Amino acid sequence: MSAAIHCYVSEDGRQWQHRSTLGAAQDANEQWLLRLGDGRIMIVFRTNPKPAPCGSGCPQGALFQAFSSTDGRSWSTPTLLNGTSANIPHRVEPKLVRLPAIGALVLSSGRLGQYIWTVAEADLKPGREHEARWTGWDVQKHHDATYPDPRYHFASCGCGSTYYSSLTVLGDERTADSVVLSYDHLPETGSTCGHVDSIFTVRLQFKKG
């Protein structure tokens, strides 16, 4: 069993202090923290694919969220991120950024599949965060439809991905409307693709509303 451990560290990195532990009931691991515009801290974490920790109809490795208004000393009860029934945000290691100018949060994660999810920050109302609906976009489908060399398509040659990703705001975080997503593409054992492990990047631009 695993859990998310939150620590406070001094500016010089010499002093570490445990503040809280959460997510043990969900077997939490691979988490990401983000401070929201209202000052709360949001954590999103992966759950282990054992049976699904959130009951029937929930994907293995689903992502959970919790919120703190005490700088991480205490947390709300973790809840499942809310998506469509066929596309609930799920593993692996989530990355989360904030675009204040757009009024949205952007999340990258997924396995199998590589996805971007967005949610309106205003919908994450204290005590009702579980009601906020995340909207997904299939990065892997876009990759296969637009990248010219089929050897590097996910749907061919027995190729896959770790589905770990990196998400970076492009420009001034206060005014930015774009992020850069980086993800990998790997030939699996026995693959006939004939290429080496590769990293791809794509710029994603968002509009308010």
Secondary structure, DSSP 8 states (H G I E B T S, - for coil): ---EEEEEE-TTS--EEEEEEE-GGGTEEEEEEEE-TTS-EEEEEEE-SSS-TT-TT--TTBEEEEEESSTTSS----EE-B-BTTB--B-S--EEEEETTTTEEEEEE-SSS-EEEEEEGGG--TT-GGG-B-EEEEHHHHHHHH-S-GGG-TTSTTEE----EEEEE-S-TTT--EEEEEEEEEE-TT-------EEEEEEEE----
